[in-house]
């Protein structure tokens, strides 16, 4: 099972890297159908992998000094501006 899991991880990583998508869309079916994990376990494993990859990317950006530390404007507590009626 370890060699199968390693092969699947490499294949999913290459395919998703080339297509630019998230690996979870392939990881969950691969874990459930090929490695016989329960669906709930497959989702947890997939989300853990995404969290680790996102954390690694954020740390890399932090050390390079390119991590934006201010929250986006969409997180603002104020409501969006109301457009004035055309006169």
Secondary structure, DSSP 8 states (H G I E B T S, - for coil): -HHHHHHHHHHHHHHHHHHT--THHHHHHIIIIIS---HHHHHHHHHHHHHHHHHHHHHHHHHHT----S--GGG-SS---------
